Amino acid sequence: MPIPEPDLDLDVIVQHVTGDRAQGEQWVVFLGREKRAALEDQQRALVFARLLADLQQRRVWICHDRAGELRPINPRDLRGCACC
């Protein structure tokens, strides 16, 4: 079964953002192109993203850097993504 393409206007996307020392690392959750949350912990960001995706009936994708590819998150897997 082929992996679907992300819908950047409707899907939930978790973006890993490395900030400066004061800000630290963050995981930003988007619904489409709208920022919904910024969290310091990957697991919390993924839980929030899954809840948001369930409410919106959308898929969840993760991106580890600004230029990186989006990878799908299995909604049945509680660990996060296969790449972490």
Backbone hydrogen bonds in HBPLUS format (Angstrom, degrees):
<---DONOR---> <-ACCEPTOR-->    atom                        ^
c    i                          cat <-CA-CA->   ^        H-A-AA   ^      H-
h    n   atom  resd res      DA  || num        DHA   H-A  angle D-A-AA Bond
n    s   type  num  typ     dist DA aas  dist angle  dist       angle   num
A0010-LEU N   A0007-ASP O   3.13 MM   3  5.55 151.5  2.21 112.5 120.3     1
A0011-ASP N   A0007-ASP O   2.86 MM   4  5.38 167.7  1.87 157.8 161.3     2
A0032-GLY N   A0011-ASP O   2.83 MM  21  5.28 165.9  1.85 154.5 152.7     3
A0012-VAL N   A0059-ARG O   2.98 MM  47  6.12 164.0  2.00 177.0 172.0     4
A0061-TRP N   A0012-VAL O   2.85 MM  49  6.25 147.8  1.95 151.3 162.1     5
A0013-ILE N   A0030-PHE O   2.94 MM  17  5.10 155.3  2.01 136.6 144.7     6
A0030-PHE N   A0013-ILE O   2.80 MM  17  5.10 162.8  1.83 152.4 158.4     7
A0014-VAL N   A0061-TRP O   2.78 MM  47  6.15 158.7  1.83 150.7 157.5     8
A0063-CYS N   A0014-VAL O   2.79 MM  49  6.17 149.6  1.88 168.1 172.1     9
A0015-GLN N   A0028-VAL O   2.75 MM  13  5.09 167.2  1.77 154.4 158.0    10
A0028-VAL N   A0015-GLN O   2.82 MM  13  5.09 160.6  1.85 156.1 153.1    11
A0016-HIS N   A0063-CYS O   2.85 MM  47  6.24 160.0  1.89 163.7 170.2    12
A0017-VAL N   A0026-GLN O   2.75 MM   9  5.14 177.8  1.75 161.6 160.8    13
A0026-GLN N   A0017-VAL O   2.81 MM   9  5.14 166.2  1.82 161.4 164.7    14
A0019-GLY N   A0024-GLY O   3.01 MM   5  4.99 136.8  2.21 120.7 131.4    15
A0024-GLY N   A0020-ASP O   2.67 MM   4  5.61 160.6  1.70 160.6 167.1    16
A0027-TRP N   A0039-LEU O   2.62 MM  12  5.16 155.6  1.68 158.3 167.0    17
A0039-LEU N   A0027-TRP O   2.90 MM  12  5.16 171.4  1.91 141.4 142.8    18
A0029-VAL N   A0037-ALA O   2.79 MM   8  5.14 164.2  1.82 145.9 150.8    19
A0036-ARG N   A0029-VAL O   2.72 MM   7  5.58 171.2  1.73 160.6 162.1    20
A0037-ALA N   A0029-VAL O   3.29 MM   8  5.14 149.4  2.39 138.2 139.3    21
A0031-LEU N   A0034-GLU O   2.88 MM   3  5.34 160.9  1.91 155.7 157.3    22
A0034-GLU N   A0031-LEU O   3.15 MM   3  5.34 161.6  2.19 126.4 125.7    23
A0045-ALA N   A0041-ASP O   3.08 MM   4  6.31 156.8  2.14 149.5 156.4    24
A0046-LEU N   A0042-GLN O   2.91 MM   4  6.18 155.1  1.97 154.1 160.9    25
A0047-VAL N   A0043-GLN O   2.96 MM   4  6.21 156.2  2.02 148.9 155.4    26
A0048-PHE N   A0044-ARG O   2.95 MM   4  6.13 168.7  1.96 150.9 154.1    27
A0049-ALA N   A0045-ALA O   2.85 MM   4  6.00 158.2  1.90 144.5 151.4    28
A0050-ARG N   A0046-LEU O   2.87 MM   4  6.04 156.4  1.93 146.6 152.4    29
A0051-LEU N   A0047-VAL O   2.99 MM   4  6.27 161.3  2.03 152.7 157.5    30
A0052-LEU N   A0048-PHE O   2.92 MM   4  6.14 165.1  1.94 154.6 158.8    31
A0053-ALA N   A0049-ALA O   2.82 MM   4  5.97 157.8  1.87 147.7 154.4    32
A0054-ASP N   A0050-ARG O   2.84 MM   4  6.04 152.6  1.92 146.4 153.7    33
A0055-LEU N   A0051-LEU O   3.01 MM   4  6.29 160.6  2.05 149.3 154.1    34
A0056-GLN N   A0052-LEU O   2.97 MM   4  6.19 151.4  2.06 146.9 155.0    35
A0057-GLN N   A0053-ALA O   2.66 MM   4  5.45 115.1  2.08 138.5 154.4    36
A0058-ARG N   A0053-ALA O   2.96 MM   5  4.84 154.9  2.03 131.1 139.0    37
A0057-GLN N   A0054-ASP O   3.33 MM   3  4.90 144.4  2.47  90.2 100.2    38
A0073-ILE N   A0060-VAL O   2.92 MM  13  5.46 153.4  1.99 153.2 146.8    39
A0062-ILE N   A0071-ARG O   2.81 MM   9  5.28 153.1  1.89 145.5 154.1    40
A0071-ARG N   A0062-ILE O   2.89 MM   9  5.28 161.4  1.93 147.2 153.0    41
A0068-GLY N   A0065-ASP O   3.02 MM   3  5.05 153.2  2.09 105.5 114.1    42
A0077-ASP N   A0074-ASN O   3.10 MM   3  5.41 158.5  2.15 112.6 119.2    43
A0084-CYS N   A0081-CYS O   3.43 MM   3  5.78 170.0  2.44 108.6 111.5    44
